[in-house]
Amino acid sequence: MKRFVLIMSLAMSISAFAGYTYTITDGMDFGGLTLTGTQSLLMTGGGGDSLSLLGSSSAVIQGTAPYDQTVYPSGGIRDLSVGGYAHLDFSGGEVYEISIGSYATAVLSGGTIQRLKTSQLVGLQVDPYIEIICKDWDYNTVTKMLTGIWANDTTFAIQLVDVANYTPTIDDITFTIIPEPATMLLLGAGGLFLRRKQK
């Protein structure tokens, strides 16, 4: 009976994460992991020392264990590197540093990110290749600290790191602002008012 339960739970976890090359969940830790080609990863818990995305690989990070740089392995991710044509979706969890270069792209919409570093050559790509989805943001040009509010109302404070001979990290970011529900309601009411007035 125990064997049947183990097989069923394994089958359910495989089907829940079908389509991903790797899945990292609560209690799972890795030292270093590199994805290449079209490999993919889904992370909902656990942590690791370093995660590298190369080629056309991709990762969806929805959560990690809390990051603690004084303990190894500690949960969270110490170094997350995205290069080549890889793509990162980061919506939860904790990471010390995200480095993005080459033609890689990223969407950041939640979680705790302590440092963000980019190495994109000027003129290599027309549009910024990092999208931050949030309710509000502010950037201090002296301290290079990016602060704001994620869509789930948690705050963020990310130290932007510039790399010599590359575009400043702030110039590699485009911001998508999610309006407050009250703002959406006012916009909708204004649209109805204008529509009635035109009739």
Beta strands, then each sheet from edge to edge (+ up, - down):
strand 1: 22-24
strand 2: 29-35
strand 3: 40-43
strand 4: 47-53
strand 5: 58-61
strand 6: 76-82
strand 7: 87-90
strand 8: 94-101
strand 9: 105-108
strand 10: 112-119
strand 11: 130-140
strand 12: 145-150
strand 13: 155-161
strand 14: 173-177
sheet 1: 1+ 3+ 5+ 7+ 9+ 11+ 12- 13+ 10+ 8+ 6+ 4+ 2+
sheet 2: 1+ 3+ 5+ 7+ 9+ 11+ 14+
end
